[in-house]
Amino acid sequence: MQLLRTILIIVLVYYLVKLIARYVLPLIVRYFIRKAQNDIQAREGKRKKQGEMNIEYSPDKKQATDKLGEYVDYEEVKD
């Protein structure tokens, strides 16, 4: 009886995976393909035309050089 139950579960899981692969998987793939196409179209819409300029201001980021210490230039002395 236990063997028959196990075989039945295996067959049901097999057909369930087969149905998912046949009907659900293509829908998921189609969704991701459409999403990628929309992203590409949005990027191409943002491209600038030839000769168009855009200047963006980015403030200088000051690094904390105090933590590094002071640099001292030295010369090597030979005896």
C-alpha positions in Angstrom: 0.0 0.0 0.0 2.8 2.4 0.9 4.6 1.6 -2.5 1.4 2.4 -4.4 1.0 5.7 -2.6 4.6 6.7 -3.3 4.2 5.9 -7.0 1.0 7.9 -7.2 2.7 10.9 -5.5 5.6 10.7 -8.0 3.3 10.5 -11.0 1.2 13.5 -9.7 4.4 15.6 -9.1 5.7 14.6 -12.6 2.5 15.8 -14.3 2.3 18.9 -12.2 5.8 19.9 -13.2 5.0 19.1 -16.8 1.9 21.4 -16.7 3.9 24.2 -15.0 6.6 23.9 -17.6 4.2 24.0 -20.5 1.8 26.8 -19.4 3.3 28.9 -16.6 6.9 29.0 -17.6 6.3 30.7 -21.0 4.2 33.3 -19.3 7.0 34.1 -16.9 9.5 34.3 -19.7 7.3 36.5 -21.7 6.9 38.9 -18.8 10.6 39.2 -18.3 11.2 39.7 -22.1 8.6 42.5 -22.2 10.1 44.1 -19.1 13.6 44.1 -20.7 12.3 45.5 -24.0 10.6 48.4 -22.1 13.8 49.1 -20.2 15.8 49.2 -23.5 13.2 51.5 -25.1 13.2 53.8 -22.1 17.0 54.1 -22.3 17.0 54.8 -26.0 14.4 57.6 -25.4 16.8 59.2 -23.0 19.7 59.3 -25.4 20.8 62.7 -26.4 20.8 64.0 -30.0 24.0 64.9 -31.7 25.3 68.3 -30.6 23.1 68.4 -27.5 25.0 69.2 -24.3 24.1 68.6 -20.7 26.3 69.8 -17.9 25.8 68.4 -14.4 27.3 69.9 -11.4 28.9 67.5 -8.9 30.4 69.0 -5.8 34.0 68.0 -4.9 34.2 65.4 -2.3 36.8 66.4 0.2 38.7 63.5 1.7 39.9 63.6 5.2 43.7 63.8 4.8 44.2 64.6 8.4 43.9 61.0 9.3 46.8 60.1 6.9 49.4 62.2 8.6 51.9 64.7 7.2 54.0 63.9 4.2 57.7 64.8 4.7 60.1 64.8 1.8 63.5 63.4 2.7 66.9 62.7 1.1 69.0 59.6 1.7 72.4 60.5 3.1 75.4 58.2 2.3 78.3 58.0 4.7 
